[in-house]
Amino acid sequence: MIKTLVCNIPPLDTSRPPVAGAILCAVCHSQGHEVTARDLQWQFNEFLAQRNLMSQQFDAVFYDTALRFTADQQAVVDEFIDQQAGIIAVDNYQYIVISLFSYLAQRFARSFIQRLREFSSAQIIIGGPGVTAISFATAENQFAESLLSQNLIDCFITGEAEYSLPQYFVAGTGAGINNRNFRQIDDLDSLVSPNYSYYNFDHYRSPTGRREVVIVGSRGCVRSCTFCDVAKTSPRYRYRSGASIAQEIIANYEQHGVREFYFADSLVNGSLRAFNDMCETLAAYQFDEPIAWRGQYIIRNQKTVPQRHFELLARSGCRELFVGIETGSDRVRWDIGKKFTNDDIEYHLQGFEQHGISCLFLFFTGYVTETPEDHQHTLEMFPRWQRYVATGTISAIETLNILSILPGAPLEQQAREQGFHFETNRDGTANSLFWHNPRNAALDFPERLRRHLEMMETAMQYHWPIWNGELSLEIFQRALTEYHSVAANSRPPQKIIALKNLA
């Protein structure tokens, strides 16, 4: 029997088993392989604990491509990579399938694969969003191709592994195999379900202390928000039937005792029909212990959402929703492509409050068309909805993101057509974070950052919790430092001076 190893590369969330690994295990098993899973993030955390080292010190570097390990830290990482490559080589796998969750995994992956190549003769296959994602710190958009040209890997997979990986095993070539012309799968109900039996649930704990898994109910997104690049990797929106999603949840509850479920969908309610069918099935199922699920949710026009919708959400196990409010300005939200108003938000908040559902607001300031008046509307949002914070209906706001113009996002085309100017990095590449809109010239980067900080200050004034607020400030400090290095001489000095205490 063919022996195959599935590896997940740091950095990864350790509160739940990796869904990508569980999917890959299921795909390889369906091809008749003898499959083993190895979560290198969990292995690395254990490696550090045995040496009385704190994983947070290493996570800071994993999650910030501008940082580098100290000499002592790099020695630890190198020792771990040597250890793991040696352990893996002993089992004489024929295939090693490596999943990269994001571009942040590229640095570790390159070092690990280089060492693994020395230890093992297995065919090395890489895939996942991190394979073709662009690292804005390195401007490397040929990561997979460079590994292939150096003979460090045998194959990279783009698109959906459920199609391309079996094709590689059989023919070695095809759509999404060593190319970016991948094929999308239309019938998601026909796919194998993630198989978590290859992972030890005792290695993972969600914030509640209960077992949790990721559910993928759809691919792509039903909306086309201008700042988002989801359509680049998943051009068409596709979704599973509600019955299929509910059955996966029930199966994980029955087989593994999982009670917490996190949806990785761009929008859990992208298809209202599938979403309602799922909720109805879960609400009708007799769970011995209650389940809870969380996911990203789109606010819709209140005329299309009956009050019974909120009751159904609660009965199905919905406990928390992540909602991309983005701004307090209806006009700017409309420009972004989110077709709902503050009154629609209010309607949903009332429904959430009545049925014990909390929501976390996702925000950023400084959209390309935002005016001072629009920004004022955002500030006015905090006293307006303070009562929902007091009741716990609004659990927090997340303000980690500073608007970058991502390659492949609709906003990139708009920026090109309207002649946006980008500051350049030292290597001559355009910096997607430091853009200037000639039609809104006052909204330069220092002004965007000033507005963001004013928004955070106002949120705190009205006692809104800020999710990862310290991390937000760290991100802004690093961004401002970077801005000084590439653009300080060309920006209005009074704004630089006013923000200099952050750098």
TITORLO-523912 format. One line per 3 residues: number of its first residue (from 1); for each residue x, y, z of N, C-alpha, C. Coordinates in steps of 0.05 Angstrom, whole numbers. Atoms other than C-alpha are relative to their C-alpha. Layout:
<sites>
NUM> X:Y:Z:X:Y:Z:X:Y:Z ~ ...
</sites>
This chain:
<sites>
1> 17:-24:0:0:0:0:18:25:0 ~ -15:-25:2:24:70:-16:-1:15:27 ~ -1:-14:-26:47:107:47:3:30:-6
4> 1:-28:4:31:181:49:-1:15:26 ~ 0:-17:-23:46:234:101:-13:27:-7 ~ 12:-27:3:3:297:108:11:18:22
7> -13:-19:-19:40:356:141:-14:27:-1 ~ 9:-28:-1:14:423:164:23:17:11 ~ -23:-17:-5:64:480:168:-7:23:18
10> 5:-24:-16:69:535:221:1:25:-18 ~ 16:-3:-25:41:585:236:-29:-8:-4 ~ 28:8:0:-27:556:252:-13:4:27
13> 16:-1:-24:-82:564:303:1:-28:13 ~ -2:26:-13:-75:509:355:-24:-6:17 ~ 24:5:-16:-145:512:384:-17:-22:-12
16> 16:21:13:-171:460:335:18:-14:-20 ~ -16:13:20:-143:407:287:-2:14:-27 ~ 1:-15:26:-125:435:218:-19:-12:-20
19> 20:11:19:-183:428:170:13:-8:-26 ~ -14:7:26:-136:428:109:12:-27:2 ~ -12:26:-4:-99:369:138:-20:-22:0
22> 21:20:-1:-163:332:152:-12:-6:-27 ~ 10:4:27:-187:343:81:20:-16:-16 ~ -21:14:16:-120:320:51:1:-29:9
25> -1:28:-9:-121:258:95:-23:-16:-12 ~ 23:13:12:-191:242:70:4:-6:-30 ~ -5:3:29:-171:253:-3:20:-23:-5
28> -20:21:4:-109:209:3:-10:-28:7 ~ 12:25:-8:-147:155:40:-19:-11:-22 ~ 19:8:21:-200:155:-16:15:-12:-24
31> -16:10:22:-143:139:-64:14:-26:7 ~ -11:26:-8:-125:76:-25:27:2:14 ~ -26:-4:-13:-64:106:11:-2:-6:30
34> -3:2:-29:-41:89:81:9:27:10 ~ -4:-28:-5:-44:158:111:9:5:30 ~ -8:-10:-27:-8:191:171:-1:30:-1
37> 0:-29:-1:-18:262:193:20:10:21 ~ -19:-11:-18:34:306:226:-4:31:1 ~ 5:-28:-4:16:375:253:26:13:11
40> -26:-10:-9:83:411:255:-3:24:19 ~ 4:-21:-20:53:470:293:-2:-11:28 ~ 2:13:-27:33:425:351:27:-12:8
43> -26:12:-6:99:388:346:20:21:9 ~ -18:-21:-7:137:454:349:-5:11:28 ~ 7:-10:-27:99:478:410:9:-20:21
46> -10:20:-19:115:412:445:30:1:3 ~ -29:-1:1:188:418:424:9:24:18 ~ -7:-23:-16:191:488:456:-6:-5:29
49> 7:4:-28:155:467:520:21:-18:13 ~ -20:18:-12:206:411:531:26:15:6 ~ -24:-16:-4:260:465:529:-6:25:17
52> 9:-22:-17:221:513:574:2:27:-15 ~ 0:-24:16:215:563:517:-29:7:-6 ~ 26:-10:5:154:606:503:-6:1:-30
55> 7:0:29:119:595:437:-7:28:-10 ~ 8:-26:9:94:667:436:24:16:-12 ~ -23:-14:10:165:692:424:5:-7:-29
58> -4:9:28:169:651:360:-24:7:-17 ~ 24:-7:15:97:665:340:2:29:-11 ~ -3:-28:8:114:740:337:15:2:-26
61> -15:-1:25:164:726:282:-15:-15:-23 ~ 16:14:20:121:675:246:-21:18:-13 ~ 22:-16:10:65:725:240:8:28:-10
64> -9:-26:10:107:785:220:25:-5:-18 ~ -22:6:19:150:775:157:22:22:1 ~ -20:-21:-2:187:840:173:20:-7:23
67> -18:8:-23:218:807:236:17:-24:-7 ~ -18:23:4:275:757:239:5:-12:27 ~ -7:14:-25:292:705:291:28:9:9
70> -27:-4:-11:350:719:337:17:-24:-7 ~ -18:23:5:411:674:329:-8:-24:17 ~ 8:22:-18:389:633:389:-27:-13:-9
73> 26:10:9:317:627:363:4:-16:-26 ~ -4:14:26:341:607:293:13:-27:5 ~ -12:25:-6:384:553:324:-21:-20:10
76> 21:17:-10:322:525:359:-17:-10:-23 ~ 16:8:24:282:526:294:15:-20:-17 ~ -16:18:17:338:492:256:2:-28:13
79> -1:26:-14:344:438:310:-27:-15:-3 ~ 26:12:3:269:426:306:-4:-12:-28 ~ 3:9:28:270:421:230:17:-25:-5
82> -17:24:2:328:372:233:-13:-25:13 ~ 13:22:-14:291:330:284:-23:-11:-16 ~ 23:10:14:227:327:245:6:-13:-27
85> -8:12:26:260:313:178:11:-28:5 ~ -11:27:-6:297:255:210:-22:-20:8 ~ 22:17:-8:234:227:242:-16:-9:-24
88> 17:6:24:195:231:177:15:-19:-19 ~ -15:17:19:251:199:136:0:-30:8 ~ -1:28:-10:250:136:180:-23:-17:-12
91> 24:16:8:180:116:156:-2:-4:-30 ~ -2:6:29:199:116:81:-27:5:-14 ~ 24:-8:14:138:152:56:5:2:-30
94> -2:-4:29:125:152:-19:-9:28:-8 ~ 8:-28:5:89:219:-17:-1:15:27 ~ 3:-18:-22:94:277:31:-15:24:-10
97> 18:-22:8:37:327:23:0:21:21 ~ -4:-21:-19:49:394:56:-19:23:-6 ~ 20:-21:2:-5:446:68:11:26:12
100> -8:-27:-9:11:521:73:-26:17:2 ~ 25:-15:-4:-46:561:104:1:28:-12 ~ -3:-27:10:-19:629:83:29:5:-8
103> -27:-7:7:42:665:56:18:1:24 ~ -17:-1:-24:66:670:128:14:-26:4 ~ -13:26:-3:84:596:123:23:-4:-19
106> -20:5:21:131:606:65:28:-2:10 ~ -28:1:-10:194:620:105:6:-27:13 ~ -4:26:-14:186:559:150:0:-23:-21
109> 2:22:19:165:516:91:25:-3:-16 ~ -24:3:17:226:532:49:22:-13:16 ~ -21:11:-16:274:516:106:-6:-30:5
112> 7:28:-6:236:452:124:3:-18:-25 ~ -1:16:24:231:427:52:29:-4:-9 ~ -29:4:7:305:440:39:13:-22:16
115> -11:20:-17:323:397:98:-13:-27:-5 ~ 14:25:5:270:345:83:10:-14:-25 ~ -10:11:25:297:336:13:26:-16:5
118> -25:13:-6:364:316:43:-5:-27:14 ~ 5:24:-17:332:263:89:-17:-20:-15 ~ 21:18:11:276:234:46:0:0:-30
121> 2:2:29:268:208:-25:-30:1:-8 ~ 28:-1:6:192:216:-21:-6:23:-20 ~ 9:-23:17:156:258:-73:-13:20:18
124> 10:-22:-17:142:325:-40:-20:17:-16 ~ 22:-15:13:76:359:-58:-8:22:19 ~ 9:-21:-17:56:427:-32:-26:12:-11
127> 25:-12:8:-11:462:-34:-11:18:22 ~ 12:-18:-20:-57:510:2:2:29:-9 ~ -1:-28:7:-69:585:-1:28:12:0
130> -27:-11:-3:3:599:20:18:-6:-23 ~ -17:7:22:31:567:-42:2:22:-21 ~ 0:-21:21:11:622:-90:-6:28:11
133> 5:-27:-11:-4:679:-42:25:17:-1 ~ -22:-19:2:40:740:-49:7:10:28 ~ -9:-12:-25:82:761:11:7:29:-6
136> -5:-28:6:80:836:12:27:9:12 ~ -26:-7:-11:144:837:53:22:-8:-19 ~ -21:9:18:184:799:1:-7:4:-29
139> 10:-3:27:142:812:-61:4:-26:-16 ~ -5:25:13:153:738:-76:-27:-12:-9 ~ 25:12:10:96:715:-121:5:-25:-17
142> -7:25:14:132:655:-151:12:-20:19 ~ -11:17:-21:144:617:-87:0:-29:-9 ~ 2:28:7:119:550:-112:17:-6:-25
145> -16:5:24:152:557:-180:30:0:6 ~ -29:-1:-7:219:574:-148:8:-26:14 ~ -6:26:-13:216:511:-104:2:-22:-21
148> 1:21:21:199:469:-165:25:2:-18 ~ -24:-4:17:256:499:-207:25:-9:14 ~ -23:9:-16:305:483:-151:-1:-29:8
151> 3:28:-6:281:412:-148:-4:-6:30 ~ 6:4:-28:260:421:-76:-27:-14:4 ~ 25:14:-1:190:396:-91:-5:-14:-27
154> 7:14:25:160:349:-143:-25:12:-12 ~ 26:-10:10:93:384:-149:-11:21:18 ~ 16:-18:-16:53:444:-126:-29:-1:-12
157> 28:2:7:-23:442:-126:-13:28:5 ~ 16:-24:-4:-67:503:-137:-29:-7:-3 ~ 28:6:2:-141:508:-131:-8:-21:21
160> 13:19:-18:-179:450:-100:13:-27:-1 ~ -16:24:-1:-139:390:-78:-17:-25:-5 ~ 17:24:4:-199:343:-81:0:-8:-29
163> -2:7:29:-192:346:-157:29:-4:-8 ~ -28:1:11:-118:360:-170:17:-21:12 ~ -18:19:-13:-86:314:-119:-4:-28:-11
166> 3:27:13:-118:249:-145:10:0:-29 ~ -10:-1:27:-101:272:-215:30:-3:-1 ~ -29:2:-1:-28:279:-195:8:-29:6
169> -7:27:-7:-27:210:-163:-3:-19:-24 ~ 5:18:22:-55:179:-227:16:7:-25 ~ -12:-8:25:-26:220:-284:24:18:2
172> -23:-18:-4:24:270:-255:-3:26:-13 ~ 4:-26:14:-5:327:-295:-30:6:-1 ~ 27:-8:3:-69:366:-305:-5:28:11
175> 7:-27:-10:-106:429:-284:7:3:29 ~ -8:-5:-28:-77:459:-220:24:-16:9 ~ -23:15:-7:-16:414:-222:25:13:-13
178> -23:-16:10:48:455:-228:-8:22:-19 ~ 10:-23:15:6:510:-258:-22:13:16 ~ 21:-15:-14:-45:562:-236:-27:-1:-15
181> 25:2:15:-99:542:-285:-17:-22:12 ~ 13:21:-15:-138:504:-233:-30:-2:-9 ~ 28:6:6:-207:474:-240:-16:2:25
184> 18:-1:-23:-264:490:-193:-20:-23:-1 ~ 19:22:-2:-309:435:-168:-28:12:5 ~ 27:-11:-2:-383:449:-178:-17:-13:22
187> 17:14:-18:-416:395:-136:16:-5:26 ~ -15:3:-25:-388:406:-66:-11:-22:18 ~ 12:21:-15:-436:355:-37:13:-27:-6
190> -12:25:9:-398:301:-75:28:-5:13 ~ -27:1:-10:-332:315:-38:1:-17:26 ~ -4:14:-25:-304:272:18:0:20:23
193> 0:-18:-23:-314:302:87:28:-1:14 ~ -25:0:-15:-253:323:129:0:-23:20 ~ -2:24:-18:-228:262:168:18:8:23
196> -16:-9:-24:-206:284:238:10:-24:16 ~ -9:23:-15:-192:213:261:31:-3:-1 ~ -29:1:1:-119:224:241:13:19:20
199> -10:-19:-20:-112:277:295:-9:-7:28 ~ 7:5:-28:-111:272:370:-13:25:11 ~ 15:-23:-9:-165:319:396:11:10:27
202> -11:-9:-26:-130:321:464:23:20:-3 ~ -21:-19:5:-76:363:431:-11:28:-4 ~ 12:-25:7:-125:419:417:-22:8:19
205> 21:-10:-17:-171:462:459:-9:28:-10 ~ 11:-26:8:-217:518:437:0:18:25 ~ 2:-18:-23:-224:580:482:-20:-9:22
208> 20:10:-19:-284:546:515:10:-25:14 ~ -9:25:-12:-243:484:531:-13:-25:-12 ~ 13:23:13:-287:440:487:13:-6:-27
211> -10:8:26:-270:403:424:-13:17:-22 ~ 11:-17:21:-278:445:361:12:-8:-26 ~ -10:5:27:-272:433:286:-10:22:-18
214> 8:-20:21:-276:477:224:-19:-13:-19 ~ 19:8:21:-334:470:176:3:18:-24 ~ -2:-15:25:-328:491:103:-26:-6:-15
217> 26:4:13:-399:500:76:-2:12:-28 ~ 0:-12:26:-382:541:15:28:8:-8 ~ -26:-9:10:-324:565:-28:-5:25:-18
220> 4:-25:13:-315:634:-57:-18:17:17 ~ 17:-18:-15:-362:690:-37:-22:10:-17 ~ 23:-9:14:-431:712:-57:2:30:-5
223> -4:-29:4:-410:785:-50:26:6:-14 ~ -24:-8:14:-357:824:-87:11:26:13 ~ -11:-23:-14:-328:872:-35:25:9:-14
226> -21:-10:17:-279:917:-70:28:-5:11 ~ -26:3:-12:-222:907:-20:9:-29:1 ~ -4:28:-5:-226:831:-20:10:-15:-25
229> -12:15:23:-185:783:-64:-9:-29:-1 ~ 9:28:0:-225:719:-51:-5:-10:-28 ~ 7:9:27:-248:717:-123:24:-8:-17
232> -24:7:15:-176:711:-146:6:-30:2 ~ -5:29:-4:-170:641:-117:-25:-17:-3 ~ 25:15:2:-243:622:-120:-20:17:-15
235> 15:-20:15:-276:660:-177:-31:-3:2 ~ 29:5:-1:-345:627:-172:-8:-8:28 ~ 11:8:-26:-387:622:-109:-15:-26:-3
238> 14:26:0:-409:550:-95:-5:-7:29 ~ 8:7:-27:-443:521:-34:-11:-28:2 ~ 11:26:-6:-462:455:-3:-29:3:8
241> 28:0:-9:-533:436:12:0:2:31 ~ 2:-2:-29:-557:452:82:1:-26:14 ~ 0:26:-12:-569:379:96:28:-12:2
244> -28:10:0:-497:361:77:16:13:23 ~ -16:-14:-21:-468:414:124:-9:-10:27 ~ 10:8:-26:-514:394:181:9:-29:7
247> -8:28:-5:-497:320:173:30:-2:8 ~ -28:0:-8:-422:336:177:3:9:30 ~ -1:-8:-28:-434:373:242:-9:-22:19
250> 11:21:-16:-476:317:270:20:-24:2 ~ -20:23:1:-424:264:249:23:6:19 ~ -22:-7:-18:-368:301:285:-9:0:29
253> 11:1:-28:-412:308:347:-2:-29:9 ~ 4:28:-8:-429:234:347:26:-16:1 ~ -25:16:2:-360:206:327:22:10:18
256> -23:-11:-14:-312:253:363:-8:17:24 ~ 9:-16:-23:-354:289:416:5:29:-4 ~ -5:-29:5:-344:356:382:-26:15:5
259> 23:-17:-6:-391:410:408:3:28:-10 ~ -5:-27:10:-359:473:379:7:-1:-29 ~ -5:0:29:-359:489:305:5:28:-10
262> -7:-27:11:-326:546:268:-1:-2:-30 ~ 3:0:29:-346:561:197:22:17:-13 ~ -21:-15:14:-289:581:151:-10:14:-25
265> 12:-13:24:-337:606:97:5:30:0 ~ -1:-29:2:-329:677:72:-26:12:13 ~ 26:-8:-12:-403:684:92:-16:-26:5
268> 15:25:-6:-441:629:128:-28:1:-11 ~ 27:-3:11:-507:657:102:1:10:-29 ~ -2:-8:28:-484:667:30:-23:-10:-16
271> 25:11:12:-539:621:5:-20:-3:22 ~ 20:1:-21:-600:634:47:-15:-26:0 ~ 14:26:0:-634:570:24:16:-21:14
274> -17:21:-13:-576:525:44:3:7:30 ~ -4:-8:-28:-565:565:108:-25:-6:17 ~ 25:5:-15:-638:560:130:-5:-30:3
277> 4:29:-2:-640:485:113:19:-11:21 ~ -19:9:-21:-577:474:156:-11:6:27 ~ 10:-8:-27:-607:513:214:-24:-17:8
280> 24:16:-6:-673:475:209:8:-28:8 ~ -8:27:-6:-638:408:209:14:-2:28 ~ -14:0:-26:-593:425:269:-20:6:22
283> 20:-6:-21:-652:455:307:-17:-24:7 ~ 18:23:-4:-692:391:298:15:-24:12 ~ -15:23:-9:-635:343:317:1:0:31
286> 0:3:-29:-637:316:388:29:-5:10 ~ -26:2:-11:-567:331:414:-2:-5:30 ~ 0:5:-29:-552:302:483:11:24:15
289> -11:-24:-12:-511:363:498:-1:22:-22 ~ 3:-21:21:-519:431:463:26:5:-15 ~ -23:-8:17:-473:450:406:0:30:-3
292> -2:-29:6:-449:520:388:16:4:-25 ~ -15:-5:24:-427:547:322:4:30:-4 ~ -7:-28:5:-394:612:299:8:2:-30
295> -8:-4:27:-381:642:231:-4:29:-9 ~ 3:-27:11:-377:704:187:-28:2:-14 ~ 29:-3:7:-446:732:171:-3:27:-14
298> 5:-25:14:-471:785:123:-27:11:9 ~ 25:-14:-5:-523:836:144:-15:4:-26 ~ 16:-4:24:-580:839:94:-21:22:5
301> 22:-19:-2:-636:888:79:-21:-11:19 ~ 18:10:-21:-683:883:138:-27:-10:-11 ~ 25:9:13:-742:874:91:0:-29:-8
304> -3:27:9:-714:807:70:5:-20:23 ~ -7:16:-23:-702:781:141:-23:0:20 ~ 22:1:-19:-763:759:181:10:-4:29
307> -9:3:-28:-760:759:257:5:-29:8 ~ -4:28:-7:-766:683:259:28:-10:-7 ~ -27:7:8:-697:681:226:19:-1:25
310> -17:-2:-23:-664:701:292:-6:-22:20 ~ 7:22:-17:-702:649:332:12:-26:-11 ~ -11:25:13:-680:595:282:30:-1:5
313> -29:-1:-5:-607:618:288:6:-11:28 ~ -6:8:-28:-609:609:364:-6:-29:4 ~ 7:28:-4:-644:542:362:19:-19:-14
316> -20:17:15:-592:515:312:27:-1:14 ~ -25:0:-15:-536:531:361:18:24:-6 ~ -16:-24:6:-512:598:334:5:16:26
319> -7:-15:-25:-474:634:390:15:26:-6 ~ -15:-24:6:-429:685:356:4:3:-30 ~ -4:-6:29:-425:718:288:20:23:-3
322> -20:-20:7:-369:759:257:-11:15:-24 ~ 14:-16:20:-398:816:217:18:22:-10 ~ -17:-21:12:-360:860:169:-16:26:-3
325> 14:-26:1:-391:927:186:18:20:-15 ~ -21:-15:14:-326:962:162:0:30:6 ~ 1:-29:-3:-351:1033:172:-28:8:12
328> 26:-10:-9:-407:1075:204:-14:17:-22 ~ 12:-16:22:-420:1110:137:-14:-18:-20 ~ 15:15:20:-475:1082:94:11:4:-28
331> -10:-6:27:-445:1116:33:25:-16:-6 ~ -25:14:4:-376:1086:42:-5:-30:-1 ~ 6:28:0:-405:1018:58:-11:-9:-28
334> 11:6:27:-443:1021:-8:23:0:-21 ~ -23:-1:19:-379:1041:-45:16:-26:2 ~ -15:25:-4:-345:979:-15:-14:-23:-13
337> 15:22:12:-400:935:-42:-17:-15:20 ~ 17:12:-21:-436:919:23:-27:15:0 ~ 25:-14:6:-508:936:7:-19:-2:24
340> 18:-2:-22:-536:948:76:6:26:15 ~ -1:-27:-13:-548:1009:120:3:-3:31 ~ -1:0:-29:-540:1028:193:-27:-9:12
343> 26:8:-9:-615:1018:201:-3:-31:-2 ~ 0:29:2:-607:946:176:16:-13:22 ~ -16:10:-22:-552:936:227:-16:1:26
346> 16:-3:-24:-597:962:282:-21:-22:2 ~ 21:21:1:-652:913:261:12:-27:8 ~ -13:26:-7:-604:854:265:9:0:29
349> -9:-1:-28:-576:877:332:-24:-6:18 ~ 23:5:-16:-646:877:360:-8:-30:0 ~ 6:29:2:-658:806:335:20:-17:15
352> -21:14:-14:-591:782:361:-4:2:30 ~ 3:-5:-29:-604:813:429:-24:-17:11 ~ 24:15:-9:-673:780:435:5:-30:3
355> -4:29:0:-644:711:423:28:-9:9 ~ -25:7:-13:-578:713:459:23:-6:-18 ~ -22:4:20:-532:716:398:18:25:2
358> -19:-22:-1:-469:758:403:13:3:-28 ~ -14:-5:26:-432:790:345:25:17:5 ~ -25:-16:-1:-362:817:335:1:16:-26
361> -1:-18:23:-357:877:289:29:1:-12 ~ -26:-3:14:-300:878:237:0:28:-12 ~ -2:-28:8:-276:948:222:27:7:-13
364> -24:-15:7:-225:990:185:-8:28:-7 ~ 5:-28:8:-220:1064:171:16:7:-25 ~ -16:-10:22:-195:1103:112:-4:-14:-26
367> 5:10:27:-229:1071:53:5:22:-21 ~ -11:-19:20:-208:1104:-12:-18:24:-5 ~ 18:-22:5:-271:1147:-17:-9:14:26
370> 9:-10:-25:-278:1163:57:7:30:4 ~ -3:-28:-6:-287:1237:75:0:5:30 ~ 3:-6:-29:-282:1271:143:-28:-4:10
373> 28:4:-8:-358:1270:145:-6:-30:4 ~ 4:28:-2:-358:1195:133:13:-11:26 ~ -14:9:-24:-307:1185:188:-16:8:25
376> 17:-9:-23:-352:1225:235:-23:-19:5 ~ 22:19:-3:-409:1177:221:10:-25:14 ~ -12:23:-14:-363:1121:244:2:5:30
379> -3:-7:-28:-348:1157:309:-27:1:14 ~ 26:-2:-12:-422:1169:321:-13:-27:5 ~ 10:27:-3:-435:1095:316:4:-11:29
382> -6:12:-26:-403:1081:384:-20:8:22 ~ 21:-5:-20:-452:1120:428:-27:-11:-9 ~ 26:9:10:-510:1099:383:-5:-29:9
385> 4:29:-5:-499:1024:396:14:-9:26 ~ -13:7:-26:-467:1027:465:-17:-19:16 ~ 18:17:-16:-528:994:496:3:-30:-8
388> -4:28:8:-514:930:455:26:-11:10 ~ -25:8:-13:-444:929:483:-6:-8:29 ~ 6:5:-28:-473:933:553:-15:-26:4
391> 14:25:-2:-518:873:540:16:-24:-9 ~ -16:22:11:-463:832:508:-7:-8:-28 ~ 8:6:28:-497:831:440:23:6:-18
394> -25:-6:15:-436:866:411:22:-8:19 ~ -21:10:-18:-378:827:441:25:16:-2 ~ -25:-15:4:-322:869:412:1:11:-28
397> -6:-7:27:-295:904:351:29:-10:-6 ~ -27:8:9:-235:879:311:10:22:-19 ~ -10:-22:16:-192:934:282:29:-5:-10
400> -28:7:7:-129:897:260:8:10:-27 ~ -7:-4:28:-132:914:187:3:30:-8 ~ -3:-26:13:-104:975:152:-3:-6:-30
403> 8:6:27:-131:979:81:25:-2:-19 ~ -19:4:22:-82:949:31:-15:-6:-25 ~ 12:6:25:-98:945:-42:12:-26:-11
406> -10:27:5:-91:871:-55:0:-7:-30 ~ 0:9:28:-70:841:-122:-24:-18:-5 ~ 23:16:7:-132:812:-155:-26:10:12
409> 25:-11:-11:-182:852:-114:-11:21:-19 ~ 12:-20:18:-232:896:-151:12:28:4 ~ -12:-26:-6:-200:956:-117:26:5:-15
412> -25:-3:15:-135:942:-153:-5:12:-28 ~ 7:-11:26:-168:954:-220:-9:29:2 ~ 9:-28:-4:-201:1017:-194:23:18:5
415> -23:-16:-6:-135:1042:-168:16:5:-26 ~ -14:-3:25:-103:1030:-236:-14:20:-18 ~ 15:-17:18:-158:1065:-274:0:29:10
418> 2:-28:-11:-159:1126:-227:28:11:6 ~ -26:-11:-3:-84:1134:-225:10:3:28 ~ -11:-1:-27:-69:1118:-153:30:-1:-1
421> -29:0:-3:3:1130:-131:7:-18:23 ~ -10:18:-21:40:1078:-90:29:7:7 ~ -28:-2:-8:102:1089:-49:14:-26:-7
424> -15:24:8:157:1042:-69:18:-10:23 ~ -18:12:-19:196:994:-25:29:4:-9 ~ -28:-4:7:272:996:-24:8:-17:-24
427> -7:17:23:273:940:-76:-14:9:-25 ~ 13:-11:24:231:982:-123:-28:-10:-4 ~ 27:10:3:166:943:-114:-20:20:13
430> 20:-17:-11:101:980:-100:-9:-10:27 ~ 10:7:-27:78:980:-28:-30:4:0 ~ 29:-1:2:4:962:-27:-13:14:23
433> 11:-13:-24:-6:994:41:0:30:-3 ~ -4:-28:1:19:1063:24:-9:11:-28 ~ 12:-9:25:-28:1085:-32:-11:29:4
436> 10:-27:0:-52:1155:-50:-21:2:-22 ~ 21:-3:19:-118:1169:-84:-1:29:-9 ~ -1:-28:9:-113:1233:-127:-28:13:2
439> 27:-12:-2:-189:1242:-121:-8:4:29 ~ 5:-5:-29:-184:1243:-45:27:5:13 ~ -28:-4:-6:-116:1273:-35:6:3:30
442> -5:-4:-29:-124:1290:39:3:-26:15 ~ 0:26:-14:-130:1216:56:26:-14:-5 ~ -26:14:2:-56:1199:58:3:-19:23
445> -3:21:-20:-28:1145:102:0:11:29 ~ 2:-11:-27:-16:1188:164:-28:8:8 ~ 27:-7:-7:-87:1214:160:-17:-25:5
448> 14:25:-4:-114:1143:153:6:-12:27 ~ -8:11:-26:-75:1121:213:-11:17:23 ~ 12:-17:-21:-98:1182:253:-29:-6:4
451> 28:6:-3:-170:1166:238:-4:-27:14 ~ 3:27:-13:-160:1093:258:4:2:30 ~ -5:-3:-29:-130:1113:325:-23:16:13
454> 22:-14:-11:-186:1163:336:-24:-18:3 ~ 22:19:-3:-236:1108:323:4:-18:24 ~ -5:17:-23:-202:1063:374:-4:16:27
457> 3:-16:-24:-200:1120:425:-30:4:7 ~ 28:-4:-4:-274:1133:415:-14:-25:9 ~ 11:26:-8:-291:1059:421:6:-4:30
460> -7:4:-28:-254:1057:488:-16:20:18 ~ 15:-20:-15:-289:1121:511:-28:-10:7 ~ 27:11:-4:-356:1085:503:0:-29:8
463> -3:26:-12:-329:1020:533:-6:-23:-19 ~ 2:23:19:-329:978:470:26:-16:3 ~ -25:16:0:-280:920:478:12:-1:-28
466> -15:1:26:-226:919:424:14:-27:0 ~ -12:26:2:-207:849:404:29:3:-9 ~ -29:-2:6:-130:843:404:8:29:-4
469> -6:-29:2:-124:918:416:30:5:1 ~ -29:-4:-2:-51:913:436:14:-8:-26 ~ -12:8:25:-35:875:372:-6:21:-22
472> 6:-22:19:-71:929:332:20:22:1 ~ -20:-22:-3:-25:982:361:27:-9:-9 ~ -26:9:10:36:939:347:1:1:-30
475> 1:-1:29:14:932:275:3:28:-11 ~ -1:-28:8:4:1007:269:28:11:4 ~ -27:-10:-6:72:1021:301:19:-9:-22
478> -18:11:20:108:975:252:-6:13:-27 ~ 7:-12:26:69:1004:193:10:29:-2 ~ -10:-27:0:87:1075:213:30:1:-3
481> -29:1:3:160:1057:221:7:-6:-29 ~ -5:7:28:158:1025:152:-6:25:-18 ~ 8:-23:15:123:1087:125:22:21:1
484> -22:-19:-2:178:1132:152:23:-8:-18 ~ -24:9:15:230:1089:117:-3:4:-30 ~ 4:-2:29:198:1095:48:-12:27:-9
487> 15:-23:9:159:1160:48:2:25:17 ~ 1:-22:-19:174:1206:106:8:27:-13 ~ -10:-25:12:211:1258:63:-21:13:-19
490> 18:-11:20:152:1266:16:-28:7:12 ~ 26:-4:-12:94:1272:66:0:25:16 ~ 2:-24:-16:68:1333:103:13:-4:28
493> -14:5:-25:115:1340:163:-17:2:25 ~ 16:-3:-25:62:1362:213:-14:-26:7 ~ 13:25:-5:26:1295:205:20:-21:10
496> -21:19:-9:91:1256:213:7:6:29 ~ -7:-7:-27:108:1295:276:-22:-9:19 ~ 22:7:-18:39:1284:305:-2:-29:7
499> 2:29:-4:45:1209:297:26:-13:8 ~ -26:11:-4:118:1201:312:3:-15:26 ~ -2:14:-25:107:1179:383:-8:-29:-1
502> 7:28:3:79:1114:356:23:-17:-10 ~ -21:14:14:142:1095:318:22:-8:19
</sites>
